[in-house]
Structure formats: structure tokens, C-alpha cells
Amino acid sequence: MSILKKHKAGLVYIKILSSYQFLMELVVQLAFLKGLT
């Protein structure tokens, strides 16, 4: 596996992680709002 391919895979992994984190925060906020109403 070349370094460039590893770097690209790493970037994709980071993108997936950050979007997953964003989704989790969204879910938490929605649950929080539902708990308030």
C-alpha cells in the first residue's frame, strides 16, 4: 500500500468520523428538545 493511498484512506476515515460525530450531536440535540417539550 502506497503512502498516498494510505493518506487518502485516512482522509476518508476522518471524514466519516466527523460526519458520524455530527450526526450523534444532532441526535442528542433532538432528544434534548423532545425532552423539553
N, C-alpha and C positions, 0 to 999 in steps of 0.2 A: 504494500500500500504506500503510495507516494505521500509526501508531506502535504502537497496541495490538496489531495483528496481527503486527507485526514482533517485539514483545516476546513474544507467545505463541509464535511460531516459534522465537525464541531460547531460551525455556524448554524447549521440546520438544527442541531440539538439544542443550541442556546435559544433559537427562535421558538422552537416547540415548547421549551421550558418556560419562556417568558409569556407566551400566549396562554399556556396552561395556568400559570400564576395569575394572569389577568382574569381568566375565566373563574378561578377559585374565588378571587376577590369580589367578582361580580355576584357570584352565588351567595357569598357571605353577606354582601350588602342587601341583596334581595330578601334573604332570610331575615335580616335585621329589620328591614322595612315592614315585612309581613308581621313580624313580632310586635311592632309598634302599633299597627292598625288593628 
